[in-house]
Amino acid sequence: MGTPDFAVPCLESLIKNHDVAGVFTQPDKPKGRGYELAPPPVKVCAEKFGIPVFQPASMRDGKALEIINSLNAEIIIVVAFGKILPKEILESVNFGCINIHASLLPKLRGAAPIQWSIINGEEVTGVTSIQMDEGLDTGDMLVKKSVAITENMNAGELHDVLAVLGAEVLIETLDLLKKGELKPQKQEEVFDDYASMLSKKLCPIDFSDTAKNVHNKIRGLYPWPIALTELNGKTLKVLESRLSDIKTDARPGEVVSTEGGICVACGDGGALLLTSVQLEGKKRMSYTDFLRGHPIEKGTVLGG
């Protein structure tokens, strides 16, 4: 059971190493300017290998359970499926449901752990397999693998790293299960770092924050929903940034230099280099191309 790109490496590894009886994924959704129905990436992968695909609108009306029972599966693997599974499905197969979650649980339970790990300034994250229960990412932990988050890595890049790592964790989990060597661990209660769903309300940049926090926000919100500010009354999306060595007493949001990027003062006396931007109605540009067509005077304040 899975839907987006993140789940595809797990499905491919399952197909290579095990017998996949069927795939559940979200219904096709309208996409692009023409709003034509587009299949989820997991469906595309499954059909390529001739695996039956099921796209129920609900997992609670009994029909999904009927399908599962007809497949005679031993275990259900859940990777970014996007639907809550009721108790009767969690208990419908011999070995229950195993979920692949993109954080080092119990940290960052929830819908957007990849993005929040960067926004929160974590230096290490990873993937955890869990035996699912009725809670949200609260089941017993089975296998964990970690990876470093480098200073300029964005959420899109980390997503791709963790998708591959997730497949490794999944296959190791199933191998240990087969050998009877899994050692489930209870999760501690954690309440203060829930990885809530992203929304565009997060996008506006507050340059009165520290340079590091602003940098983390910019890379954590890329490629969606993308951090933004204002330049001369127009929305300016900020796609990439770098921390600057400059120390300044300029007011937050003030452009103090255009060397090496659009260098903007932040609230801690530090500064941030905006290196890739997109003005509303325009295409993405490097800061050099942008400044060629849109010169910014020193002293200009971003964000109003």
C-alpha positions as CSV (number, residue, x, y, z in Angstrom):
1,M,0.0,0.0,0.0
2,G,1.6,3.2,-1.2
3,T,1.1,6.2,-3.4
4,P,3.9,8.7,-4.3
5,D,7.4,8.5,-5.7
6,F,8.8,7.9,-2.2
7,A,7.1,4.4,-2.1
8,V,8.3,3.3,-5.5
9,P,11.8,2.0,-4.4
10,C,10.1,-0.1,-1.7
11,L,7.7,-1.6,-4.2
12,E,10.5,-2.3,-6.7
13,S,12.5,-4.0,-3.9
14,L,9.5,-6.1,-2.9
15,I,9.0,-7.2,-6.5
16,K,12.6,-8.2,-6.7
17,N,12.8,-10.1,-3.4
18,H,9.2,-11.3,-2.6
19,D,5.9,-12.3,-4.2
20,V,3.6,-9.2,-4.3
21,A,0.0,-10.3,-4.4
22,G,-1.5,-6.9,-5.1
23,V,-1.0,-3.2,-4.7
24,F,-3.3,-0.6,-3.1
25,T,-2.9,3.0,-4.0
26,Q,-4.9,6.3,-4.1
27,P,-7.4,6.9,-6.9
28,D,-6.1,8.7,-10.0
29,K,-6.2,12.5,-9.6
30,P,-6.5,15.5,-12.0
31,K,-3.1,16.9,-12.9
32,G,-1.6,19.7,-15.0
33,R,-3.4,22.5,-16.9
34,G,-5.8,20.2,-18.6
35,Y,-6.7,18.5,-15.3
36,E,-6.4,15.1,-17.0
37,L,-6.5,12.1,-14.6
38,A,-3.0,10.9,-13.8
39,P,-2.1,7.6,-12.0
40,P,0.0,7.6,-8.8
41,P,3.6,6.6,-9.3
42,V,3.1,3.4,-7.4
43,K,0.3,2.4,-9.8
44,V,2.6,3.0,-12.8
45,C,5.3,0.8,-11.2
46,A,2.9,-2.0,-10.3
47,E,1.3,-2.1,-13.8
48,K,4.8,-2.2,-15.4
49,F,5.3,-5.5,-13.6
50,G,1.8,-6.8,-14.2
51,I,0.7,-6.7,-10.5
52,P,-3.0,-6.2,-9.8
53,V,-3.8,-2.6,-8.6
54,F,-6.7,-1.6,-6.4
55,Q,-7.7,2.0,-5.8
56,P,-10.6,2.0,-3.3
57,A,-12.1,5.4,-2.3
58,S,-12.4,4.2,1.2
59,M,-10.6,1.6,3.4
60,R,-13.5,1.5,5.9
61,D,-16.5,0.3,3.9
62,G,-15.6,-3.4,3.9
63,K,-14.8,-3.7,0.2
64,A,-11.0,-3.2,0.7
65,L,-11.1,-5.9,3.4
66,E,-12.8,-8.3,1.0
67,I,-10.1,-7.7,-1.6
68,I,-7.3,-8.2,1.0
69,N,-8.9,-11.5,2.1
70,S,-9.1,-12.7,-1.5
71,L,-5.4,-12.1,-2.0
72,N,-4.3,-14.5,0.7
73,A,-1.4,-12.3,1.6
74,E,0.8,-12.9,4.7
75,I,1.8,-9.3,5.3
76,I,0.9,-5.8,4.3
77,I,3.6,-3.2,3.6
78,V,2.5,0.4,4.0
79,V,4.7,3.2,2.6
80,A,3.2,6.8,2.3
81,F,-0.2,5.3,1.4
82,G,-2.1,8.4,2.6
83,K,-5.1,6.6,4.1
84,I,-5.8,5.5,7.7
85,L,-6.2,1.8,8.0
86,P,-8.9,0.5,10.4
87,K,-8.3,-2.2,13.0
88,E,-9.9,-4.9,10.9
89,I,-7.3,-4.4,8.1
90,L,-4.4,-4.1,10.5
91,E,-5.3,-7.5,11.8
92,S,-6.4,-9.1,8.5
93,V,-3.1,-10.9,7.7
94,N,-0.8,-13.2,9.6
95,F,2.1,-10.8,10.2
96,G,0.0,-7.6,10.3
97,C,1.0,-4.3,8.7
98,I,4.6,-3.0,8.5
99,N,5.1,0.7,7.8
100,I,8.2,2.5,6.5
101,H,8.4,5.9,8.0
102,A,10.9,8.6,7.0
103,S,12.3,9.6,10.4
104,L,14.1,8.2,13.3
105,L,11.0,7.4,15.4
106,P,9.7,8.5,17.9
107,K,10.9,11.8,16.4
108,L,8.8,13.4,13.8
109,R,5.7,11.3,13.6
110,G,3.2,12.6,11.1
111,A,2.7,13.5,7.5
112,A,5.9,15.5,6.6
113,P,8.9,14.2,8.5
114,I,11.4,14.8,5.7
115,Q,10.6,18.5,5.4
116,W,10.3,19.1,9.1
117,S,13.7,17.4,9.8
118,I,15.3,20.2,7.7
119,I,13.1,23.0,8.9
120,N,13.9,22.0,12.5
121,G,17.6,22.0,11.8
122,E,18.2,18.3,12.4
123,E,21.7,17.1,11.3
124,V,20.7,13.4,11.2
125,T,17.5,11.7,10.2
126,G,16.7,8.3,8.7
127,V,14.0,5.6,8.2
128,T,12.2,3.4,10.7
129,S,10.1,0.3,10.1
130,I,7.3,-0.2,12.5
131,Q,4.7,-2.8,13.3
132,M,1.6,-0.7,12.7
133,D,-1.1,-0.2,15.4
134,E,-4.1,2.1,15.5
135,G,-2.1,5.1,16.5
136,L,-0.4,7.5,14.0
137,D,3.2,6.2,13.6
138,T,3.1,4.9,17.2
139,G,3.8,1.1,16.6
140,D,6.7,-0.9,17.8
141,M,10.0,0.0,16.1
142,L,11.7,-2.8,14.1
143,V,14.6,-1.6,12.1
144,K,16.3,1.9,11.9
145,K,18.9,3.3,9.6
146,S,20.2,6.9,9.7
147,V,21.7,9.4,7.3
148,A,23.3,12.8,7.7
149,I,21.6,16.0,6.6
150,T,24.2,18.2,5.0
151,E,24.1,22.0,5.4
152,N,22.6,22.8,2.0
153,M,20.6,19.7,1.3
154,N,16.9,20.5,0.5
155,A,13.8,18.4,1.2
156,G,13.7,17.1,-2.4
157,E,17.2,15.8,-2.2
158,L,16.7,14.2,1.2
159,H,13.4,12.6,-0.1
160,D,15.4,10.8,-2.8
161,V,18.0,9.6,-0.3
162,L,15.4,8.3,2.2
163,A,13.3,6.6,-0.5
164,V,16.3,4.4,-1.4
165,L,17.1,3.9,2.3
166,G,13.5,3.0,3.0
167,A,13.7,0.1,0.5
168,E,16.9,-1.2,2.3
169,V,15.2,-0.9,5.7
170,L,12.1,-2.8,4.4
171,I,14.0,-5.7,2.9
172,E,16.2,-6.0,6.1
173,T,13.0,-6.0,8.2
174,L,11.4,-8.8,6.2
175,D,14.6,-10.8,6.2
176,L,14.8,-10.6,10.0
177,L,11.1,-11.4,10.3
178,K,11.6,-14.5,8.2
179,K,14.5,-15.6,10.4
180,G,12.5,-14.9,13.6
181,E,15.1,-12.3,14.6
182,L,13.1,-9.1,14.8
183,K,13.3,-7.3,18.2
184,P,10.4,-4.9,18.4
185,Q,11.0,-1.8,20.6
186,K,8.3,0.3,22.2
187,Q,8.3,4.0,21.3
188,E,8.6,6.6,24.0
189,E,5.9,9.2,24.2
190,V,6.8,12.3,22.2
191,F,4.5,15.4,22.0
192,D,6.6,18.4,20.9
193,D,7.9,17.6,17.4
194,Y,4.9,16.3,15.4
195,A,5.6,16.6,11.6
196,S,2.3,18.2,10.6
197,M,1.2,18.5,7.0
198,L,2.8,21.3,5.0
199,S,0.7,24.3,3.9
200,K,1.3,27.5,2.1
201,K,0.8,29.4,5.4
202,L,4.4,28.3,6.1
203,C,5.9,30.0,3.0
204,P,6.4,33.7,4.0
205,I,10.0,34.3,5.3
206,D,10.6,36.2,8.5
207,F,14.0,37.7,8.2
208,S,13.9,38.7,11.9
209,D,14.6,35.0,12.6
210,T,18.2,33.8,12.7
211,A,20.0,33.3,9.4
212,K,20.3,29.6,10.0
213,N,16.6,29.2,10.7
214,V,15.7,31.1,7.6
215,H,18.1,28.9,5.6
216,N,16.6,25.8,7.0
217,K,13.1,27.0,6.1
218,I,14.0,27.7,2.5
219,R,15.6,24.3,1.9
220,G,12.9,22.5,3.9
221,L,10.1,24.0,1.8
222,Y,11.7,23.1,-1.5
223,P,10.4,21.8,-3.9
224,W,7.0,22.5,-2.3
225,P,5.4,24.7,-1.1
226,I,8.5,27.0,-1.5
227,A,9.5,29.9,0.8
228,L,8.8,33.4,-0.4
229,T,9.2,37.0,0.3
230,E,8.3,40.3,-1.4
231,L,10.4,42.5,-3.6
232,N,9.0,45.9,-4.6
233,G,5.4,44.7,-4.0
234,K,5.9,41.5,-6.0
235,T,6.1,37.9,-4.7
236,L,9.7,36.5,-4.8
237,K,10.1,32.8,-4.4
238,V,13.3,31.8,-2.8
239,L,14.5,28.4,-4.1
240,E,18.0,28.2,-2.8
241,S,20.2,29.9,-0.2
242,R,23.5,29.7,1.4
243,L,24.7,31.0,4.8
244,S,26.9,34.1,4.6
245,D,30.0,34.9,6.8
246,I,28.9,38.5,6.9
247,K,28.0,40.1,10.2
248,T,25.7,43.2,10.0
249,D,23.7,45.5,12.1
250,A,21.3,46.2,9.2
251,R,17.6,45.7,9.8
252,P,16.2,42.2,9.0
253,G,15.3,41.8,5.3
254,E,17.7,44.5,4.2
255,V,19.9,43.7,1.2
256,V,23.5,44.4,2.3
257,S,25.4,43.1,-0.7
258,T,24.9,41.4,-4.1
259,E,28.3,39.6,-4.0
260,G,27.9,35.8,-4.2
261,G,24.1,36.1,-4.0
262,I,21.4,38.5,-2.8
263,C,22.8,39.0,0.7
264,V,20.0,39.7,3.2
265,A,20.4,40.7,6.8
266,C,18.7,38.5,9.4
267,G,17.6,39.0,13.0
268,D,20.7,37.6,14.7
269,G,23.2,39.9,13.0
270,G,24.0,37.2,10.4
271,A,23.1,37.2,6.7
272,L,21.8,34.9,4.1
273,L,22.7,34.6,0.4
274,L,19.7,34.0,-1.8
275,T,21.2,32.2,-4.8
276,S,18.2,31.0,-6.8
277,V,14.9,33.0,-7.0
278,Q,11.8,33.3,-9.0
279,L,9.8,36.5,-9.4
280,E,6.0,36.2,-9.9
281,G,5.2,35.6,-13.5
282,K,8.9,34.8,-14.3
283,K,11.0,31.7,-14.6
284,R,13.5,30.4,-12.0
285,M,16.8,32.2,-12.2
286,S,20.2,32.2,-10.6
287,Y,20.9,35.3,-8.6
288,T,23.3,36.5,-11.3
289,D,20.8,36.3,-14.1
290,F,18.1,37.8,-11.9
291,L,20.2,40.8,-10.9
292,R,21.1,41.4,-14.6
293,G,17.4,42.0,-15.4
294,H,16.3,43.2,-11.9
295,P,19.0,45.3,-10.2
296,I,18.6,45.5,-6.5
297,E,20.1,48.5,-4.7
298,K,21.9,48.0,-1.4
299,G,19.5,49.0,1.3
300,T,16.4,47.5,-0.4
301,V,14.3,45.7,2.2
302,L,12.7,42.4,1.3
303,G,9.3,41.4,2.8
304,G,7.8,44.9,2.8
